[in-house]
């Protein structure tokens, strides 16, 4: 069975889920192709993994503004793939996939993995999801809560027979704890994400500035590393200068997987400041590396973390409470270790890419009546 995955070319959950699925297909039961799209060039790491796994890939790059040729190129590639299944990582291109399918040599099935946090969806995004309910063969939601929200929102257009819940999974053999913790006098905090408006990175910097003053007064050395890139990076660099923490904050850029693992394994504390997620891959990876986690108390995160047990949840856009949580972790080694171990055990039980693949396989092999 041949599946073409249509996914974003840059940093994000699309690529992580796709390659986690490929790695979990140990018996090579499926044939994969990848159609990358977006304004960013395809990540070198994605290209390397496609070559390593013998995956044919294409790239449709979008120019600024209305780019008709870009949409035509996506339809052309979907048709050219001659696949059995078109797997869309998001419902944005459902209409393009349906039109391409109309001219397809063989009628393929369209499966959508819906990823955008519901409370952050724009009206056009709700419209494409509603269309997807009518035009797609199957829609995968990542959590029951996410599915319930969609059902309530689109009401009459919701199709219960088309929707299935499959949580994301990661390769836990890759994202694992460091065998021996590094020796250092620094306390290192980190976050990885795209540097865009739906992440609450301004709050993270403001809270770090508060904690930095406390750490300086108590003789502790504090460092913040932000891994990722995006349109707000320069704004955040200017803010770090204004807050007087420029020399203590490192913007590491987008890290390839090997460097990302090293980055996570060398952290003392992981923070995920966000205004909303669907199911955060970054948090999954941090928990699987046995890290204590502080995260925003928003949809798509608070269903992954039980506060004070597998992590600490703080309200978004509240730098004082985030700073307080960081200081608590900074001062209490036993609490950090307990949170980290609980998070790790939760990851072992819930974040398997093998379980994820087996559930998707059932969807791939299911034939609509």
Secondary structure, DSSP 4 states (H G I P E B T S, - for coil): -EEEEEEESSSSHHHHHHHHHHHH-TT--SEEEEEEEESSPPPHHHHHHHHHTT-EEEEEEPPSS--HHHHHHHHHHHHHHT-SEEEESSSTTHHHHHHHHHT-SS--EEEEE--S-GGG--HHHHHHHHHHHHH-SEEEESSHHHHHHHHHHHGGG--GGGEEE----B-TTTS---SSPPP-SEEEEEEES--STTB-HHHHHHHHHHHHHHHHHTT-EEEEEEEB--TTHHHHHHHHHHTT-GGGEEEEEPPPHHHHHHHHHT-SEEEE-BS--SS-HHHHHHHHTT--EEEE-STTTTTT--BTTTBEEE-TT-HHHHHHHHHHHHH-HHHHHHHHHHHHHHHHHH-BHHHHHHHHHHHHH----
